[in-house]
Amino acid sequence: MPPVNSNILSLTSEQLEMLTMSEDDIANGRIISEEELDRLDEAYFKSKGDFSN
């Protein structure tokens, strides 16, 4: 069994809101694969002339 970390973190209201939004996105299928994200990033940077591949 891994060691237990007893540190307690306090999240800001903004961080809690982002987590809630992320959970809602996942529950409603608003997700993309890492590969698709990489393709979108590449296309974006190419359109900006800042992609160094």
C-alpha positions as CSV (number, residue, x, y, z in Angstrom):
1,M,0.0,0.0,0.0
2,P,1.4,3.5,-0.9
3,P,2.2,5.9,1.9
4,V,-0.6,8.2,2.9
5,N,0.0,11.9,2.4
6,S,-1.8,13.8,5.2
7,N,-1.3,17.3,3.7
8,I,-4.5,19.1,3.2
9,L,-4.7,21.6,0.3
10,S,-7.1,24.4,0.1
11,L,-8.4,25.3,-3.3
12,T,-9.5,28.7,-4.4
13,S,-13.1,29.2,-5.6
14,E,-11.7,29.6,-9.1
15,Q,-9.9,26.2,-8.9
16,L,-13.1,24.6,-7.6
17,E,-15.1,26.1,-10.4
18,M,-12.6,24.8,-13.0
19,L,-12.8,21.3,-11.5
20,T,-16.6,21.4,-11.6
21,M,-16.5,22.6,-15.2
22,S,-14.1,19.8,-16.1
23,E,-16.3,17.2,-14.5
24,D,-19.3,18.5,-16.4
25,D,-17.3,18.4,-19.7
26,I,-16.4,14.8,-19.0
27,A,-19.9,13.8,-18.0
28,N,-21.3,15.4,-21.2
29,G,-18.7,14.0,-23.6
30,R,-17.0,17.3,-24.3
31,I,-13.5,15.7,-24.6
32,I,-10.9,15.1,-27.2
33,S,-7.9,12.8,-27.4
34,E,-4.4,14.0,-26.8
35,E,-3.6,13.2,-30.4
36,E,-6.4,15.5,-31.6
37,L,-5.3,18.2,-29.3
38,D,-1.8,17.9,-30.7
39,R,-3.2,18.2,-34.3
40,L,-5.2,21.3,-33.3
41,D,-2.2,22.9,-31.6
42,E,0.0,22.2,-34.6
43,A,-2.6,23.8,-37.0
44,Y,-3.0,26.8,-34.7
45,F,0.7,27.5,-34.5
46,K,1.2,26.9,-38.2
47,S,-1.5,29.5,-38.8
48,K,0.4,31.9,-36.6
49,G,3.8,31.2,-38.2
50,D,5.2,30.1,-34.8
51,F,5.4,26.3,-35.2
52,S,9.0,25.1,-35.3
53,N,8.6,21.6,-36.7
